[in-house]
Protein backbone atom coordinates (compact mmCIF):
# COMPACT_ATOMS: atom_id res chain seq x y z
CA UNK A 1 0.00 0.00 0.00
CA UNK A 2 1.40 3.38 -0.91
CA UNK A 3 1.11 6.46 1.17
CA UNK A 4 -0.28 9.55 -0.63
CA UNK A 5 0.73 12.93 0.71
CA UNK A 6 -1.91 15.66 0.63
CA UNK A 7 -1.16 18.37 -1.92
CA UNK A 8 -3.64 20.99 -0.76
CA UNK A 9 -2.29 24.44 -0.04
CA UNK A 10 -2.38 25.68 3.51
CA UNK A 11 -5.46 27.75 4.33
CA UNK A 12 -5.18 31.49 3.77
CA UNK A 13 -4.32 33.64 6.73
CA UNK A 14 -7.21 35.64 8.16
CA UNK A 15 -7.74 39.03 6.55
CA UNK A 16 -6.04 41.94 8.23
CA UNK A 17 -8.44 44.41 6.67
CA UNK A 18 -10.69 46.17 9.13
CA UNK A 19 -13.91 46.06 7.12
CA UNK A 20 -15.81 48.09 9.71
CA UNK A 21 -13.28 50.90 9.27
CA UNK A 22 -13.51 50.65 5.47
CA UNK A 23 -17.31 50.91 5.62
CA UNK A 24 -17.11 53.81 8.09
CA UNK A 25 -14.75 55.72 5.76
CA UNK A 26 -17.06 55.08 2.80
CA UNK A 27 -20.07 56.23 4.81
CA UNK A 28 -18.23 59.42 5.77
CA UNK A 29 -17.27 60.02 2.14
CA UNK A 30 -20.86 59.45 0.99
CA UNK A 31 -22.08 61.99 3.55
CA UNK A 32 -19.52 64.56 2.36
CA UNK A 33 -20.59 64.06 -1.26
CA UNK A 34 -24.27 64.38 -0.30
CA UNK A 35 -23.47 67.63 1.53
CA UNK A 36 -22.03 69.08 -1.72
CA UNK A 37 -25.11 68.27 -3.79
CA UNK A 38 -27.51 71.09 -2.71
CA UNK A 39 -25.04 73.84 -3.67
CA UNK A 40 -24.23 72.08 -6.95
CA UNK A 41 -27.95 71.88 -7.76
CA UNK A 42 -28.45 75.56 -6.89
CA UNK A 43 -25.59 76.64 -9.17
CA UNK A 44 -26.97 74.43 -11.94
CA UNK A 45 -30.52 75.78 -11.66
CA UNK A 46 -29.17 79.35 -11.52
CA UNK A 47 -27.19 78.68 -14.71
CA UNK A 48 -30.13 77.07 -16.50
CA UNK A 49 -32.44 79.95 -15.57
CA UNK A 50 -29.88 82.57 -16.65
CA UNK A 51 -29.62 80.78 -20.02
CA UNK A 52 -33.41 80.79 -20.45
CA UNK A 53 -33.61 76.99 -20.17
CA UNK A 54 -36.83 75.90 -18.49
CA UNK A 55 -36.12 72.19 -18.32
CA UNK A 56 -33.69 69.48 -19.35
CA UNK A 57 -34.36 65.81 -20.05
CA UNK A 58 -31.75 63.09 -19.62
CA UNK A 59 -32.39 59.60 -21.00
CA UNK A 60 -30.26 56.68 -19.79
CA UNK A 61 -30.05 52.97 -20.52
CA UNK A 62 -27.91 50.14 -19.24
CA UNK A 63 -27.59 46.39 -18.91
CA UNK A 64 -24.95 43.68 -18.80
CA UNK A 65 -22.62 45.70 -16.55
CA UNK A 66 -22.62 48.72 -18.85
CA UNK A 67 -24.77 51.82 -18.77
CA UNK A 68 -24.72 55.32 -20.15
CA UNK A 69 -26.61 58.52 -20.70
CA UNK A 70 -28.21 58.18 -24.12
CA UNK A 71 -29.30 61.79 -24.63
CA UNK A 72 -29.51 65.18 -22.95
CA UNK A 73 -31.91 67.79 -24.31
CA UNK A 74 -32.51 71.36 -23.13
CA UNK A 75 -35.77 73.24 -23.64
CA UNK A 76 -37.05 76.80 -23.43
CA UNK A 77 -40.74 76.15 -23.03
CA UNK A 78 -41.67 73.59 -25.70
CA UNK A 79 -38.77 74.48 -28.01
CA UNK A 80 -35.56 72.44 -27.88
CA UNK A 81 -32.50 74.69 -27.56
CA UNK A 82 -28.77 74.13 -27.52
CA UNK A 83 -26.84 74.42 -24.31
CA UNK A 84 -24.80 77.60 -24.08
CA UNK A 85 -21.04 77.32 -23.59
CA UNK A 86 -21.50 78.72 -20.08
CA UNK A 87 -19.43 77.07 -17.38
CA UNK A 88 -20.33 76.90 -13.72
CA UNK A 89 -18.53 75.74 -10.59
CA UNK A 90 -19.09 72.13 -9.58
CA UNK A 91 -17.82 70.82 -6.23
CA UNK A 92 -16.55 67.24 -6.19
CA UNK A 93 -14.40 64.80 -4.27
CA UNK A 94 -11.81 62.66 -5.99
CA UNK A 95 -10.84 59.19 -4.79
CA UNK A 96 -7.29 60.08 -3.88
CA UNK A 97 -7.80 63.47 -2.22
CA UNK A 98 -10.02 64.24 0.77
CA UNK A 99 -10.27 67.94 -0.16
CA UNK A 100 -13.17 69.35 -2.16
CA UNK A 101 -12.19 70.15 -5.73
CA UNK A 102 -13.97 72.97 -7.54
CA UNK A 103 -14.27 72.24 -11.25
CA UNK A 104 -15.48 74.52 -14.03
CA UNK A 105 -17.94 72.44 -16.07
CA UNK A 106 -20.41 73.28 -18.80
CA UNK A 107 -24.10 73.30 -17.89
CA UNK A 108 -24.59 70.14 -19.92
CA UNK A 109 -21.70 68.37 -18.17
CA UNK A 110 -23.10 69.28 -14.73
CA UNK A 111 -26.51 67.89 -15.75
CA UNK A 112 -24.86 64.63 -16.85
CA UNK A 113 -22.71 64.37 -13.71
CA UNK A 114 -25.69 64.96 -11.43
CA UNK A 115 -27.73 62.36 -13.33
CA UNK A 116 -25.02 59.73 -12.84
CA UNK A 117 -24.60 60.69 -9.17
CA UNK A 118 -28.33 60.52 -8.50
CA UNK A 119 -28.64 57.18 -10.29
CA UNK A 120 -25.83 55.81 -8.15
CA UNK A 121 -27.47 57.14 -4.98
CA UNK A 122 -30.99 55.93 -5.69
CA UNK A 123 -30.39 52.76 -7.73
CA UNK A 124 -26.77 51.68 -7.32
CA UNK A 125 -25.92 48.99 -9.87
CA UNK A 126 -28.67 50.12 -12.24
CA UNK A 127 -26.52 49.05 -15.20
CA UNK A 128 -25.89 45.49 -14.00
CA UNK A 129 -27.51 42.27 -15.21
CA UNK A 130 -30.80 43.05 -16.97
CA UNK A 131 -30.23 46.71 -16.16
CA UNK A 132 -32.57 49.64 -16.24
CA UNK A 133 -33.60 52.62 -18.32
CA UNK A 134 -35.39 55.86 -17.70
CA UNK A 135 -35.45 59.61 -17.79
CA UNK A 136 -34.64 62.55 -15.57
CA UNK A 137 -36.37 65.90 -15.88
CA UNK A 138 -34.46 68.85 -14.44
CA UNK A 139 -37.18 71.50 -14.04
CA UNK A 140 -35.52 74.90 -13.67
CA UNK A 141 -38.80 76.74 -13.04
CA UNK A 142 -39.50 74.86 -9.79
CA UNK A 143 -35.87 73.78 -9.20
CA UNK A 144 -36.59 70.07 -8.92
CA UNK A 145 -35.24 66.90 -10.45
CA UNK A 146 -37.73 64.14 -11.29
CA UNK A 147 -36.59 60.57 -12.07
CA UNK A 148 -38.62 57.92 -13.86
CA UNK A 149 -36.77 54.63 -13.37
CA UNK A 150 -37.58 51.34 -15.10
CA UNK A 151 -35.80 48.28 -13.75
CA UNK A 152 -35.50 45.20 -15.96
CA UNK A 153 -35.42 41.71 -14.50
CA UNK A 154 -35.69 38.14 -15.63
CA UNK A 155 -38.45 36.12 -14.10
CA UNK A 156 -39.31 32.47 -14.13
CA UNK A 157 -42.46 30.71 -13.08
CA UNK A 158 -42.60 27.04 -12.14
CA UNK A 159 -45.61 24.98 -12.98
CA UNK A 160 -45.76 21.27 -12.13
CA UNK A 161 -48.26 18.65 -13.21
CA UNK A 162 -48.87 15.14 -12.00
CA UNK A 163 -50.80 13.55 -14.82
C-alpha positions in Angstrom: 0.0 0.0 0.0 1.4 3.4 -0.9 1.1 6.5 1.2 -0.3 9.6 -0.6 0.7 12.9 0.7 -1.9 15.7 0.6 -1.2 18.4 -1.9 -3.6 21.0 -0.8 -2.3 24.4 0.0 -2.4 25.7 3.5 -5.5 27.8 4.3 -5.2 31.5 3.8 -4.3 33.6 6.7 -7.2 35.6 8.2 -7.7 39.0 6.5 -6.0 41.9 8.2 -8.4 44.4 6.7 -10.7 46.2 9.1 -13.9 46.1 7.1 -15.8 48.1 9.7 -13.3 50.9 9.3 -13.5 50.7 5.5 -17.3 50.9 5.6 -17.1 53.8 8.1 -14.8 55.7 5.8 -17.1 55.1 2.8 -20.1 56.2 4.8 -18.2 59.4 5.8 -17.3 60.0 2.1 -20.9 59.4 1.0 -22.1 62.0 3.6 -19.5 64.6 2.4 -20.6 64.1 -1.3 -24.3 64.4 -0.3 -23.5 67.6 1.5 -22.0 69.1 -1.7 -25.1 68.3 -3.8 -27.5 71.1 -2.7 -25.0 73.8 -3.7 -24.2 72.1 -7.0 -28.0 71.9 -7.8 -28.5 75.6 -6.9 -25.6 76.6 -9.2 -27.0 74.4 -11.9 -30.5 75.8 -11.7 -29.2 79.4 -11.5 -27.2 78.7 -14.7 -30.1 77.1 -16.5 -32.4 80.0 -15.6 -29.9 82.6 -16.6 -29.6 80.8 -20.0 -33.4 80.8 -20.4 -33.6 77.0 -20.2 -36.8 75.9 -18.5 -36.1 72.2 -18.3 -33.7 69.5 -19.3 -34.4 65.8 -20.1 -31.7 63.1 -19.6 -32.4 59.6 -21.0 -30.3 56.7 -19.8 -30.1 53.0 -20.5 -27.9 50.1 -19.2 -27.6 46.4 -18.9 -24.9 43.7 -18.8 -22.6 45.7 -16.5 -22.6 48.7 -18.8 -24.8 51.8 -18.8 -24.7 55.3 -20.2 -26.6 58.5 -20.7 -28.2 58.2 -24.1 -29.3 61.8 -24.6 -29.5 65.2 -22.9 -31.9 67.8 -24.3 -32.5 71.4 -23.1 -35.8 73.2 -23.6 -37.0 76.8 -23.4 -40.7 76.2 -23.0 -41.7 73.6 -25.7 -38.8 74.5 -28.0 -35.6 72.4 -27.9 -32.5 74.7 -27.6 -28.8 74.1 -27.5 -26.8 74.4 -24.3 -24.8 77.6 -24.1 -21.0 77.3 -23.6 -21.5 78.7 -20.1 -19.4 77.1 -17.4 -20.3 76.9 -13.7 -18.5 75.7 -10.6 -19.1 72.1 -9.6 -17.8 70.8 -6.2 -16.5 67.2 -6.2 -14.4 64.8 -4.3 -11.8 62.7 -6.0 -10.8 59.2 -4.8 -7.3 60.1 -3.9 -7.8 63.5 -2.2 -10.0 64.2 0.8 -10.3 67.9 -0.2 -13.2 69.4 -2.2 -12.2 70.1 -5.7 -14.0 73.0 -7.5 -14.3 72.2 -11.2 -15.5 74.5 -14.0 -17.9 72.4 -16.1 -20.4 73.3 -18.8 -24.1 73.3 -17.9 -24.6 70.1 -19.9 -21.7 68.4 -18.2 -23.1 69.3 -14.7 -26.5 67.9 -15.7 -24.9 64.6 -16.8 -22.7 64.4 -13.7 -25.7 65.0 -11.4 -27.7 62.4 -13.3 -25.0 59.7 -12.8 -24.6 60.7 -9.2 -28.3 60.5 -8.5 -28.6 57.2 -10.3 -25.8 55.8 -8.2 -27.5 57.1 -5.0 -31.0 55.9 -5.7 -30.4 52.8 -7.7 -26.8 51.7 -7.3 -25.9 49.0 -9.9 -28.7 50.1 -12.2 -26.5 49.1 -15.2 -25.9 45.5 -14.0 -27.5 42.3 -15.2 -30.8 43.1 -17.0 -30.2 46.7 -16.2 -32.6 49.6 -16.2 -33.6 52.6 -18.3 -35.4 55.9 -17.7 -35.5 59.6 -17.8 -34.6 62.6 -15.6 -36.4 65.9 -15.9 -34.5 68.9 -14.4 -37.2 71.5 -14.0 -35.5 74.9 -13.7 -38.8 76.7 -13.0 -39.5 74.9 -9.8 -35.9 73.8 -9.2 -36.6 70.1 -8.9 -35.2 66.9 -10.4 -37.7 64.1 -11.3 -36.6 60.6 -12.1 -38.6 57.9 -13.9 -36.8 54.6 -13.4 -37.6 51.3 -15.1 -35.8 48.3 -13.8 -35.5 45.2 -16.0 -35.4 41.7 -14.5 -35.7 38.1 -15.6 -38.5 36.1 -14.1 -39.3 32.5 -14.1 -42.5 30.7 -13.1 -42.6 27.0 -12.1 -45.6 25.0 -13.0 -45.8 21.3 -12.1 -48.3 18.6 -13.2 -48.9 15.1 -12.0 -50.8 13.5 -14.8 
